[in-house]
């Protein structure tokens, strides 16, 4: 058991591209997408062999707490860190950091997410243990994912020289964080071995990340200090509610990681996916003899390469290929698999058209 090690799971997103299953009141992290456990339950379960559940914190929106807390009934209620409103990953991480600093000034925090899939869980835990040791030495650590294809939807990390080997994991200096590339640059990144996908998973000593906030986001740091100073006072909630709407929305990558020194990356191959859309979910699951992935009651004729997710009704198909069909109580989505990324645009159109009852 690693002393002073804590897992912080960010669980505030909505997963727009998995509409219509993912909704504002039923977000991605609360869904059963793979197997019989929800995404949040998978995220907590992955950590259980590594640390006691008392050292797992979940950062989420107030509206989601009643939905998420029954999914992890043994998690102490105080371990839910509630954001009054979304303020980007820097805000979520900063709020968790001040809570942890009050609990344990020597805390080392792993920043993880509630809506990612990881197939090689043992390797993931071993990588976290190595990252914890690197963080204990003072580094800001990020886990990089070895690219499996020329993805244009992820940011990349370009590594520099190797600085250490910890329990079999190579630790490299980060040369640069690279924005999402076009297809040509993504192919170049994937062809070499110096680029990793930016997974959004990090590890650091709490004191180190607070120092970085002070250095690179001084206004935000001052706001965090005001929240921290009131945390044990009767007015804690009022202070948080007064300050939080004034916080600038920012990502941890842009706010800190791209500017900080002594940032390292541990490239890992852990069977990782952010399940960014329905096509990604298809790729993660076993197919039947017709190459379909079916969850629900489906009867198909000459139907191949489809993802079918049903509700209470039989879904019958004829002559379909490479299609997504998602049936909920009030919406049926039918979409070509190679256009699954456009679900987000569809949701935006529903929003602008005032069809918010379907969101």
C-alpha positions, 0 to 999 in steps of 0.5 A: 500500500502506497502511503499518502497516495490518493486517487482523484476521479473526475466525473463531471462530463456529460459525454455528448457523443454518446447521445441519446443514451448519455443525457444531461441527467444520465451522463456517460460516467453513470452508464453501463457501456461495457459489462454490468458495471457503470463507467464510474464503477469501473474507474473505482474498481480499478483502484481498489487493489491499489488503495483503500476506498477512503483514499478515492475522491470523486469530483463532480457536479452537485446534480450528479451526486445523488445519481453517482453516490449509490453506485459506490455505496462504500465511498464516504460521502465527504469524498465527493468533491462538488463543483458548483459549476464546470470550470474546466479540468484546472478548476476540478483539479484545483478544488480536489487539491485544496481538499487533499491538502487539508486532509494530508499535506504530503498527499500525492494525487493521481488525476483520473477520469470516470469515463475511460476504458482500460483493458489491461488493469494490472498494467495500469495499476503498476504504471500508477505505482511507478508514476507515484514514485516519480511524483514522490521525487517531485516530477509532474507526471503524465501517462502517455498512451502508445498510439495504435492509429493516426488519431486526430481527436487526441492531443499528443505528447512528444517525449525527450530523453529518458531520465529514469526507469521505475519498476520496468516503466521508462520515464521520459522528459516531456519535450512538448504537448502538441494540439490535436493534429490533422491527418497527415501530422497524426500519421507522422506522429504514429509512425515514430516512437516519440509521440504518445496520446495525451490521456489526461491522466496525471500524478503529482504531489499536491504541494507541487501542483499548488506551487504550479497554480501559484506560478502559472495561474496566480489569480486562480491560486488566490481564489483557491486559497480563499476557498481553502481558508474558509473550508472549515468555517460555517461559511464554507459553502457560501464562500465557494458559491461566491467565488466559483462562478468568477473562476476562469474556465481553463484546462490543466494542459493549457493552464499548467502542463504546457508551461511547467518545467520538470514534466515527465511522461510514462508511455504505457500500453494499457488497452485505453480508450476514452470511448469518445463515440459509438464507433469507439464502443463498437471497436471495444466489444466482441462481435457476433458471427455477423460482426455485429455488437448487440445489446438488447433484442435484435433480429437481423437479416443480411445485417453486418458490422452494426452496433445495436443497442435496444431498449424494450422493443425488438429491433429488426434490420434488413440489409444494413452494414456499418450502422449504429442503432440506439433505441431509448424510450424517447429517441431512436438514433440511426447513424453510419458508423463512420459518421459517429463523431457527428452526433455531437453536432446533432446534439448542438442542433437540437439545443439551438432548435429548442428541443431540450427535452431530448437532451 
